[in-house]
Amino acid sequence: MSNSYKASVNKKYNFDLSTEDLDSLDIKPTNTSHLHVLKDNQPFKAKILNSDFQNREYEIRVKKSKYKVVITDELDVLIEKMGFSLGNAKQVNNLKAPMPGLILEINVEPGQEVKEGDSLLILSAMKMENNFTSPRDGVIKTVKVKKDDAIEKGQLLIEFEA
């Protein structure tokens, strides 16, 4: 599969993006939640208000407008076309780090009951804060990290009771 993505903005506008399209953007983080974007010699300041890395959903403010952006890749599109959803395809029993980073906040503890979408932890990675939410309803079995831990890609972060 080539690297192509679909972006939905405010559930109203849909864009097909290639790696080349993304490479044409000049994006520089100015701190953990602010970005400077240069597109066609036009500068923009953007602020990431909320990021749900696991579900690929981001809330962004450009000037005074807010945008909810959902990004999918070719695999997501193929799974959707086949009539499957990731939520129904498998039972998620643990949360692993998709990238290296630093644990900024842990919002759960062993034995705690959580609902799908509840915030589990916040990971700082690539100069952005990523809010990891629960992929399902369940009970936290173990929390394998603590605040200020430096973690590696693939490291087990949280286990759910089966």
C-alpha positions in Angstrom: 0.0 0.0 0.0 1.2 3.5 -0.8 1.1 6.1 1.9 -2.2 7.9 1.4 -4.6 9.3 4.0 -8.1 10.6 4.3 -8.9 13.6 6.5 -12.4 14.6 7.6 -12.8 18.1 9.0 -15.8 18.8 11.2 -17.5 15.7 9.6 -18.3 18.0 6.6 -15.2 18.3 4.5 -13.2 15.3 3.3 -9.7 15.3 1.8 -7.5 12.7 0.2 -3.9 13.3 1.0 -0.7 11.7 -0.2 2.7 11.7 1.5 3.8 14.3 -1.0 0.9 16.6 0.0 2.0 16.3 3.6 5.6 16.9 2.7 4.6 20.1 1.0 3.5 21.6 4.3 6.2 23.3 6.4 5.1 22.6 10.0 7.2 23.6 12.9 6.2 23.0 16.6 6.7 26.1 18.6 5.9 24.3 21.9 3.9 21.3 23.0 0.6 22.4 21.6 1.3 25.2 19.1 2.4 24.9 15.5 3.6 27.3 12.8 2.4 26.1 9.4 3.6 27.5 6.0 1.5 26.5 3.0 1.9 28.2 -0.4 4.0 30.9 1.3 1.1 31.7 3.6 1.8 31.4 7.4 -0.7 30.0 9.9 -0.5 29.5 13.6 -2.4 26.5 14.9 -3.0 25.2 18.3 -3.8 21.6 19.2 -6.6 21.8 21.7 -7.1 18.1 22.1 -5.5 15.0 20.6 -6.8 11.4 20.8 -3.9 9.6 19.1 -5.5 6.2 19.4 -8.6 7.2 17.5 -6.7 9.6 15.2 -8.9 12.5 16.3 -7.6 16.0 16.8 -9.2 19.3 17.7 -7.3 22.2 16.3 -7.7 26.0 16.4 -6.6 28.2 13.5 -7.1 31.9 14.2 -10.5 31.9 15.9 -12.0 28.8 14.2 -12.0 25.3 15.7 -11.8 22.2 13.6 -12.2 18.5 14.5 -10.0 16.5 12.3 -10.1 12.7 11.9 -7.3 11.1 10.0 -7.5 7.6 8.5 -4.9 5.7 6.4 -5.5 3.1 3.7 -5.8 0.2 6.1 -8.6 2.0 8.1 -10.4 2.7 4.8 -10.1 -1.0 3.7 -11.4 -2.3 7.0 -14.3 0.1 6.8 -15.1 -0.9 3.2 -15.1 -4.6 4.2 -17.8 -3.8 6.8 -15.6 -4.4 9.9 -14.9 -1.9 12.7 -11.8 -2.1 14.8 -13.9 -2.0 17.9 -15.8 -5.1 17.0 -12.9 -7.0 15.4 -11.0 -7.7 18.6 -11.1 -7.3 22.3 -8.3 -4.9 23.4 -6.7 -6.1 26.7 -3.7 -3.9 26.9 -2.4 -0.5 25.8 1.1 -0.3 24.3 3.1 2.8 23.4 2.8 3.6 19.7 6.0 5.8 20.0 8.7 6.7 22.5 7.9 9.5 24.8 7.4 10.8 28.4 4.4 10.0 30.6 3.0 13.3 31.7 -0.2 12.2 33.5 -1.9 8.9 34.6 -5.6 9.1 35.1 -6.4 5.6 36.2 -5.3 3.0 38.8 -5.6 -0.8 39.1 -9.2 -1.9 39.9 -10.7 1.2 38.5 -13.7 0.8 36.1 -13.5 2.8 32.9 -15.8 3.5 30.0 -14.8 3.6 26.4 -13.3 7.1 25.7 -12.3 7.8 29.3 -8.8 9.4 29.5 -6.2 6.8 30.6 -2.9 8.7 30.4 -1.2 11.5 28.6 2.1 10.9 26.7 4.4 13.6 25.5 5.9 12.6 22.2 7.2 14.5 19.2 6.6 17.8 21.1 2.9 17.0 21.4 0.7 15.9 24.2 -1.2 12.7 23.2 -4.3 11.8 25.3 -4.8 8.0 25.3 -8.4 7.0 25.9 -9.9 3.7 26.8 -10.6 1.6 23.7 -13.4 -0.2 25.6 -15.5 -0.4 28.8 -13.6 -2.5 31.4 -11.6 -2.6 34.6 -7.9 -1.6 34.8 -5.8 -4.7 35.8 -2.4 -3.0 36.0 -0.7 0.3 35.2 2.9 -0.6 34.2 4.2 3.0 34.1 4.3 6.0 36.4 4.4 9.8 35.9 7.6 11.1 34.4 8.6 7.6 33.0 10.5 7.7 29.7 8.9 4.9 27.6 9.9 3.1 24.4 7.8 2.2 21.4 5.8 -1.0 22.0 6.2 -0.8 25.8 3.2 -2.1 27.8 1.5 0.8 29.5 -1.9 -0.5 30.9 -3.5 -3.9 31.1 -7.3 -4.5 31.2 -8.9 -7.4 33.0 -10.1 -9.9 30.5 
